[in-house]
Amino acid sequence: MDATISQRFGKPAEINGTSVIVVPSSLSAILGPVEASVLTLIVFSPGYRPRRGDDVRWNQKAYTVSKFHQQNGKWVIQLEIG
């Protein structure tokens, strides 16, 4: 199943200069009167271990990893504009 998701929805990204395959995800965060969109990427490339502050190049833009967690054995990284 992971291979199918990666092949169908995966997009190339670069984290700290290393090429990886990611699947983008966007969440809405509502904090009282403020609403924001949170960009997360699910990393499908094995061997990546996230750290806060990692440099991410995705979709021709530069980001920084601000938070991360594991979901179903995959790292989910939350990005902020870097």
C-alpha positions, 0 to 999 in steps of 0.5 A: 500500500505504501508503494502505491501511495508513494507512486501515485501521490508522491512528489520529489522534495529535498531535505538537507540536500538529500532527495526524498519522496513526500506526499503533501497534506494541508490542515486548517488550524483555527485558533479563536478568531485566527485561522491558518493553514498548516503545511505538512509532508509525509516522508516516504523515503526510508532512512530520514530522521527529522530534526527541528530546523531541517532545511526543506525544498519543496514545490520550488520554495524553501521551508524549515521543519518546525514539528514532526511526529510518526504516523503509521510508521512514516514521518510527518513533518510540519513546515514553516516558511524558511 
